[in-house]
Structures are given as structure tokens and as C-alpha cells.
Amino acid sequence: MKLYHGSNVKIDIPDLSKSKPFKDFGQGFYLSADRNQAIRMAEQKTLQLLQGTPIVSEFEFDESLLSSKELNILIFDDYSVDWAKFVLENRDRNRLHPIHHYDIVYGPIADDGVTFQLRRFQAGAISIEELVKELQYAKGITFQYFFGTSLALSKLIKL
């Protein structure tokens, strides 16, 4: 399967040390099977940093590895309480990171207002069920792939 990474720079060899911490699934390399989503992410990144140009890097990934024992993989098929708790833990700057050791995590992308919603939940203003609803991506369910280890990255082939 083809996976896409949107950024303001071309990525030939992903480097986990350049990945930002406190993202949905932790510090890692994020990709999408949806090229349009990667384009939107590239445009957003370019606007945020006010430098570079939107670029989508393409990779090939053998999706049969998602069901093999070779990699430690976590899959969230939909928005759920477990997914929201996982995102909450990964975005918590007061916890020791990394909070997990999965090679790959697959699941929904959270909406852009994640930090605000997480603060509301932590303050007790909303329940965990309301948090799940608030974190759902406004443009419909969209999935992301998190590659968090060198082993996982070794399974990507640059196109």
C-alpha cells in the first residue's frame, strides 16, 4: 500500500529525532493512506512554520505486516474511549515519555482543537464520552499511521 507524509520539506529518510513529541500517538513519523489528507497536512505545516513549500513524500508499506508478529502494533478501528485515553496520555506533558513502545499505531486522527478539549476534560468540564465526541475530526473520520521505532521505519520503502 502507498502511504503519504505531508510536510514543508521532502522526506527521503524519516528521522525520529526530528519528530515532535506530544502528538496523538506520541513522537514518531506520521503517514496517511489518503493523499489528500497528506496534502492538507503539508499545507498546514507550511502555514504554521511560515517556511518551505507543501510537499508530499510517498512510501510503500507491506500492509500484511499489520497482522504479523514481527511488529508490535496497536490498532484503533474507530473513535472510542480507549483511543481518547491513549491520545490523552500521549499528549500529557506531565507524564514520562514515551508512554508506549508500539512500533506502529493505526487509528483516527484527532481534530485540531485537541489541546483545548484535553484541558476541558482534565478540568472535569466534560466526560470521557464527550471528549471522544469533541476529538472527532470535523471533516469525517480520517486515519493515520504512526511509525515510532527504527524497526517500523525500516519497513517503509521510499517511492
C-alpha positions in Angstrom: 0.0 0.0 0.0 1.1 3.6 -0.5 1.4 5.9 2.4 1.9 9.6 2.3 3.6 12.1 4.6 2.8 15.8 4.3 5.3 18.4 5.3 7.1 21.6 4.3 10.2 19.6 3.3 10.9 16.5 1.3 11.4 13.4 3.4 13.7 10.7 1.9 14.7 9.0 5.1 12.4 9.6 8.1 14.3 10.6 11.3 12.5 10.0 14.6 14.8 12.5 16.3 13.2 15.3 14.2 9.7 14.2 15.2 7.8 16.4 17.7 6.7 14.8 21.0 3.2 15.0 22.5 1.3 14.1 19.3 -1.8 11.9 19.2 0.2 8.6 19.3 3.5 10.0 20.6 6.7 11.1 19.0 7.0 9.4 15.6 6.6 9.5 11.9 3.0 10.0 10.8 1.6 8.9 7.4 -1.8 8.6 5.8 -3.2 6.3 3.1 -5.2 9.3 1.9 -3.0 11.5 -0.4 -5.5 14.5 0.0 -5.1 14.3 3.8 -1.3 14.4 3.4 -1.6 17.4 1.1 -3.8 19.2 3.7 -1.2 18.4 6.4 1.6 19.7 4.2 -0.2 23.0 3.6 -1.0 23.3 7.3 2.7 22.6 8.3 3.9 25.2 5.8 1.5 27.8 7.1 2.4 27.1 10.7 6.1 27.4 10.2 5.9 30.1 7.5 8.7 28.5 5.5 9.2 25.9 2.8 6.5 24.6 0.4 3.9 21.9 0.8 5.5 18.6 -0.2 4.0 15.1 0.0 6.5 12.2 0.3 5.4 8.8 -0.8 6.3 5.4 0.7 5.4 1.8 0.1 4.4 -0.4 3.0 3.5 -4.1 3.0 0.2 -4.0 4.9 0.4 -7.7 5.6 2.9 -6.7 8.3 -0.1 -5.2 10.3 -1.2 -8.7 11.1 2.3 -10.3 11.6 4.1 -10.9 14.8 7.2 -9.1 13.6 6.0 -5.7 14.8 4.3 -4.6 17.9 1.1 -2.9 16.6 -1.9 -1.2 18.1 -5.0 -0.6 16.0 -8.0 1.7 16.8 -10.7 0.9 14.2 -12.8 3.9 15.3 -13.1 6.7 17.7 -13.5 5.2 21.2 -12.9 5.8 24.9 -9.7 3.7 24.7 -8.5 5.8 21.7 -9.2 9.1 23.5 -7.4 7.9 26.7 -4.4 6.9 24.5 -4.3 10.3 22.8 -4.7 12.0 26.2 -1.7 10.0 27.6 0.5 10.8 24.6 -0.3 14.5 24.7 0.2 14.8 28.5 3.4 16.8 29.1 3.4 15.9 32.7 4.0 12.2 32.0 7.2 10.4 31.4 7.5 9.7 27.6 7.3 7.6 25.7 4.2 6.2 27.2 4.2 3.1 24.9 6.6 1.0 22.9 4.5 0.1 19.8 6.3 0.0 16.5 3.1 1.1 14.7 -0.2 2.6 15.8 -3.1 3.0 13.4 -6.2 5.0 14.3 -8.3 8.1 13.7 -6.7 11.5 13.6 -7.9 13.9 16.3 -9.4 17.3 15.4 -7.2 20.4 15.5 -8.7 21.5 18.9 -7.2 18.6 20.8 -5.3 20.6 23.4 -8.3 22.7 24.3 -10.6 19.7 24.6 -8.0 17.8 26.6 -7.8 20.7 29.1 -11.6 20.7 29.4 -11.5 17.0 30.2 -8.7 17.3 32.7 -10.5 20.2 34.4 -13.6 18.0 34.7 -15.7 20.1 32.4 -16.5 17.2 30.1 -16.8 13.5 30.5 -14.6 10.9 28.6 -17.5 10.2 26.3 -17.9 13.9 25.5 -14.1 14.1 24.9 -14.4 11.3 22.3 -17.1 13.2 20.5 -15.2 16.5 20.7 -12.0 15.0 19.3 -13.6 13.5 16.2 -12.2 15.1 13.1 -14.6 17.7 11.7 -14.1 16.6 8.1 -15.2 13.0 8.9 -13.1 10.0 10.1 -9.6 10.0 8.8 -6.9 7.6 9.8 -3.2 8.0 10.5 -0.3 5.6 10.7 2.3 6.2 13.4 5.7 4.7 12.9 7.6 5.0 16.2 10.6 2.8 16.0 13.6 2.2 13.7 12.2 -1.3 13.1 8.9 0.2 11.9 10.7 2.8 9.7 12.8 0.0 8.1 9.5 -1.4 6.6 8.9 1.8 4.6 10.2 2.0 1.1 10.6 5.5 -0.3 9.0 5.9 -3.7 
